[in-house]
Amino acid sequence: MTSASPELPARAEVVVIGGGVMGTSIAFHLAEAGVRDVVVVERDDLGSGSTCKAAGGVRAQFSDELNIRLGARSIELFQRFPQRPGQEIDLHQVGYLFLLSSREHVTAFERNVDLQNSLGVRSRMLTVEEARRISPLIETDGLLAATYSPDDGHCTPESVVLGYATAARRSGVRFHTRTTVRSIVGTGSDSFRVETDRGTVSARTLICAAGAWSREIGEMVGVDLPVSPLRRQIMFTEPMPELHDRVTPFTIDFGSTLYFHREGQGLLFGMSDPDETPGFKLDMSDAWLPRLTEAIGRRAPRLLDVGVRDGWAGLYEVTPDHNALIGSVGGFFYATGFSGHGFLQGPAVGEVVRDLVLGREPFVDVSSLDASRFAADRARPELNCV
């Protein structure tokens, strides 16, 4: 998905930096609301950053009320995506299954399920045997309980970006890909001049949706956005005939963070690496393989007998409390730092940022996600991250 416009216009009403799911969702929702002069600048191709490397999970099983609401609203919007904005995204609502092997986690997830249920999410606690029936590939030794929500699942990130971008273009949004922001100058009249390697554009409203690259954008306008890039790796198995016609939930062994879900005729799987250090590292590393192999052998040993087809490395955009940064300073707005759940919250956050820009009250109060919370010692930790 590349730009049809080689040069930036001199002015725009709104400039969005970042062409992943967050940037395209924001642009679509602004244009749908009647904002016709929106420009999106993206350093590579649309969706080429963290979005295209995402596992594609969608869920409302979180520990933070804001994330539950954002996840649940996004699921509603994903369900209607073929009609609005109009794109098939291969949504599979096969559920999310969290496997719990510590009493501490069981207690926390019981509390989380109560909160989720109070907000309309159909999650529930499961016994170990119920979890095994739902996800037959798992080995249950050491498990104490599980949680499950049937409305969760996964879809195709690239298709979501395509749908938003296509609809946004129809409404007049101009996308400029392979366009790198070099500097941002405040003009002193509540306006910004964005200088890129493809020209300069001025706008009264600037929106940062640059994901793992957001800290640098914030520095250009004097706003601290504490976002660090952290490599995460995903792999794909060869076809597994035993999965034919079998529903496979997005399964997460919470203690180890090993996860897998159906992808084509095989599985997509991955796991966090606690030894990973921040940095823009996009090469595949073998350092995590011993820990990954151990986790698979303990929780899903059948996968050890399946060939690996390929894989990739992508970037999480991590904040100190593993929760998003959504807010504004003057005419500068930001939606970033989602720490692994940005793709699944993209539709709802697009609505929220639209309303913030237009001076409306969003469907959920996100003021506690303002980046200033860290300086004020108001961190808002999210437990349900992997």
Residue pairs with C-beta under 8 A, 6 or more apart in sequence:
1 45
1 46
1 47
1 161
1 162
1 165
1 175
1 177
2 45
2 46
2 177
2 178
3 42
3 175
3 176
3 177
3 178
3 179
4 175
5 174
5 175
5 176
6 198
7 198
7 199
8 39
8 41
8 176
8 179
8 196
8 198
8 199
8 200
8 201
9 39
9 174
9 201
10 200
10 201
10 202
11 37
11 201
11 202
11 203
12 37
12 38
12 39
12 174
12 201
12 202
12 203
13 35
13 36
13 37
13 38
13 203
13 204
13 205
14 30
14 35
14 37
14 38
14 39
14 203
14 204
14 205
14 206
14 207
14 357
15 38
15 39
15 40
15 41
15 192
15 194
15 201
15 203
15 205
15 206
15 207
16 23
16 26
16 27
16 38
16 39
16 40
16 41
16 207
16 209
17 23
17 40
17 41
17 181
17 194
17 206
17 207
17 208
17 209
17 210
17 217
18 40
18 42
18 49
18 208
18 209
18 210
18 211
18 213
18 214
18 336
19 40
19 41
19 42
19 44
19 45
19 46
19 47
19 48
19 161
19 165
19 175
19 177
20 42
20 46
20 47
20 48
20 49
20 50
20 51
20 161
20 209
20 211
20 342
21 47
21 51
21 157
21 160
21 161
21 164
21 342
21 343
21 346
22 209
22 211
22 335
22 336
22 338
22 342
22 346
22 349
22 350
23 40
23 42
23 207
23 209
23 210
24 40
24 46
24 47
24 161
24 164
24 165
24 168
25 164
25 346
25 347
25 349
25 350
26 207
26 209
26 335
26 349
26 350
26 353
26 354
27 38
27 40
27 164
27 165
27 168
27 173
27 175
28 85
28 164
28 165
28 167
28 168
28 171
28 173
28 350
29 350
29 351
29 353
29 354
30 38
30 173
30 354
30 357
30 358
31 38
31 167
31 168
31 171
31 172
31 173
32 167
32 171
32 354
33 354
33 358
35 357
35 358
36 171
36 172
37 172
38 168
38 172
38 173
38 174
39 173
39 174
39 175
39 176
39 201
39 203
40 168
40 173
40 174
40 175
40 176
41 176
41 179
41 181
41 194
41 196
41 201
42 48
42 175
42 176
42 177
42 178
42 179
43 49
43 178
43 179
43 180
43 181
43 213
44 177
44 178
45 177
45 178
46 161
46 162
46 165
46 175
46 177
47 157
47 158
47 161
47 162
49 211
49 212
49 213
49 315
50 211
50 212
50 314
50 315
50 316
50 317
50 342
50 343
51 157
51 158
51 160
51 161
51 211
51 342
51 343
52 157
52 158
52 161
52 314
53 232
53 234
53 312
53 313
53 314
53 315
54 157
54 314
54 342
54 343
55 154
55 234
55 259
55 261
55 268
55 270
56 154
56 155
56 156
56 157
56 261
56 268
56 343
57 96
57 152
57 153
57 154
57 250
57 261
57 343
57 344
58 71
58 74
58 75
58 78
58 91
58 152
58 153
58 154
58 155
58 343
58 344
59 71
59 75
59 96
59 149
59 152
59 153
59 250
59 344
60 68
60 71
60 72
60 75
60 116
60 121
60 123
60 149
60 151
60 152
61 68
61 71
61 96
61 98
61 112
61 116
61 121
61 123
61 147
61 149
61 152
61 384
62 68
62 71
62 112
62 116
62 341
62 382
62 383
62 384
63 108
63 111
63 112
63 115
63 381
63 382
63 383
63 384
64 323
64 380
64 381
64 382
64 383
65 115
65 119
66 323
66 364
66 366
66 368
66 369
66 380
67 323
67 324
67 341
67 345
67 382
67 384
68 115
68 116
68 119
68 121
69 119
69 348
69 363
69 364
70 345
70 348
70 349
70 352
70 364
71 341
71 344
71 345
71 348
72 119
72 120
72 121
73 347
73 348
73 351
73 363
73 364
74 344
74 345
74 346
74 347
74 348
74 349
75 93
75 151
75 152
77 84
77 347
77 348
77 351
78 89
78 91
78 155
78 160
78 347
79 91
79 93
81 87
81 88
81 89
81 91
81 160
81 163
81 347
82 88
82 89
85 163
85 164
85 166
85 167
85 168
86 163
86 166
86 167
87 159
87 160
87 162
87 163
87 164
87 166
87 167
88 159
89 155
89 156
89 159
89 160
89 163
90 155
90 156
90 159
91 153
91 154
91 155
92 153
92 154
92 155
92 262
93 150
93 151
93 152
93 153
94 152
94 153
94 154
94 247
94 248
94 249
94 250
94 261
94 262
95 134
95 148
95 149
95 150
95 151
95 152
95 153
95 249
95 250
96 148
96 149
96 152
96 153
96 249
96 250
96 252
97 126
97 131
97 134
97 135
97 146
97 147
97 148
97 249
97 250
97 251
97 252
98 109
98 146
98 147
98 148
98 252
98 254
98 384
99 131
99 138
99 143
99 146
99 251
99 252
99 253
99 254
99 255
99 299
100 106
100 109
100 143
100 144
100 145
100 146
100 147
100 254
100 255
101 142
101 143
101 144
101 253
101 254
101 255
102 144
102 255
103 144
105 254
105 255
106 144
106 145
108 383
109 125
109 145
109 147
109 254
110 125
112 123
112 147
112 383
112 384
113 123
113 124
113 125
113 147
116 123
116 149
117 123
117 124
121 149
121 151
122 149
122 150
122 151
123 147
123 148
123 149
124 147
124 148
124 149
125 145
125 146
125 147
126 134
126 145
126 146
126 147
126 148
127 145
127 146
128 140
128 143
128 144
128 145
128 146
129 140
130 146
130 148
131 138
131 140
131 143
131 145
131 146
131 148
132 138
132 140
134 148
134 249
135 248
135 249
135 251
136 246
137 248
137 251
137 260
137 300
137 302
137 303
138 251
138 253
138 299
138 300
139 298
139 299
139 300
139 301
141 298
142 298
148 249
152 249
152 250
153 249
153 250
154 250
154 261
157 343
160 343
160 346
160 347
164 350
165 173
165 175
168 175
169 175
176 196
176 198
178 198
179 196
179 197
179 198
180 196
180 197
180 198
181 194
181 195
181 196
181 217
181 220
182 195
182 196
182 197
183 195
183 220
184 192
184 193
184 194
184 195
184 206
184 217
184 220
184 221
185 192
185 193
185 195
186 192
186 193
186 221
187 193
187 202
190 204
190 330
190 331
191 202
191 203
191 204
191 331
192 202
192 203
192 204
192 206
192 221
192 331
192 332
193 200
193 201
193 202
194 200
194 201
194 202
194 203
194 206
204 331
205 331
205 333
205 357
206 221
206 331
206 332
206 333
207 332
207 333
207 334
207 335
207 353
207 357
208 214
208 217
208 218
208 225
208 332
208 333
208 334
208 335
208 336
209 334
209 335
209 336
210 216
210 217
210 336
211 227
211 315
211 317
211 336
211 342
212 227
212 228
212 229
212 280
212 315
212 316
212 317
213 229
214 225
214 227
214 317
214 325
214 334
214 336
214 337
215 225
215 226
215 227
215 228
217 225
218 224
218 225
218 227
218 334
218 371
221 329
221 332
223 329
223 332
223 334
223 371
224 371
224 375
225 325
225 334
225 336
225 337
225 371
226 319
226 320
226 325
226 337
226 371
226 374
227 317
227 318
227 319
227 325
227 336
227 337
228 278
228 317
228 318
228 319
229 278
229 279
229 280
229 281
229 315
229 316
229 317
229 318
230 276
230 278
230 315
230 316
230 318
231 273
231 276
231 279
231 281
231 282
231 285
231 313
231 314
231 315
231 316
232 270
232 272
232 273
232 276
232 313
232 314
232 315
232 316
232 340
233 270
233 273
233 284
233 285
233 288
233 311
233 312
233 313
233 314
234 268
234 269
234 270
234 311
234 312
234 313
234 314
235 268
235 269
235 270
235 308
235 309
235 310
235 311
236 263
236 264
236 266
236 267
236 268
236 269
236 308
236 309
236 310
236 311
237 266
237 267
237 269
237 303
237 306
237 307
237 308
237 309
238 266
238 306
238 307
238 308
238 309
239 264
239 265
239 266
240 265
240 266
240 267
240 306
241 265
243 262
243 265
243 266
243 267
244 265
248 260
248 261
248 262
248 267
249 261
250 259
250 260
250 261
251 259
251 260
251 261
251 300
252 258
252 259
252 386
253 259
253 295
253 299
253 300
254 386
256 271
256 295
256 298
256 299
257 271
257 272
257 295
257 386
258 269
258 270
258 271
258 292
258 295
258 296
258 299
258 300
259 269
259 270
259 271
259 386
260 267
260 268
260 269
260 270
260 300
260 303
261 267
261 268
262 268
266 306
266 309
267 303
267 306
269 296
269 303
271 288
271 291
271 292
271 295
271 386
272 386
273 287
273 288
273 291
275 287
275 288
276 288
278 318
280 315
281 313
282 313
282 314
282 315
283 313
284 311
284 312
284 313
285 313
293 304
296 303
296 304
297 304
316 339
316 340
317 336
317 337
317 338
317 339
317 342
318 337
318 339
318 340
319 325
319 337
319 339
320 374
320 379
321 374
321 379
321 380
321 381
321 382
322 339
322 340
322 381
322 382
322 385
323 337
323 339
323 369
323 379
323 380
323 381
323 382
324 335
324 336
324 337
324 338
324 339
324 341
324 342
324 345
324 349
324 369
325 334
325 335
325 336
325 337
325 369
325 370
325 371
326 334
326 335
326 349
326 352
326 353
326 356
326 366
326 369
326 370
327 333
327 334
327 366
327 367
327 369
327 370
327 371
327 372
328 334
328 356
333 353
333 356
333 357
334 371
335 349
335 352
335 353
336 342
338 345
339 382
339 385
340 385
340 386
341 382
341 385
342 349
348 363
348 364
351 362
351 363
352 362
352 363
352 364
352 366
354 360
355 361
355 362
355 363
356 362
356 366
368 378
368 380
369 380
373 379
373 380
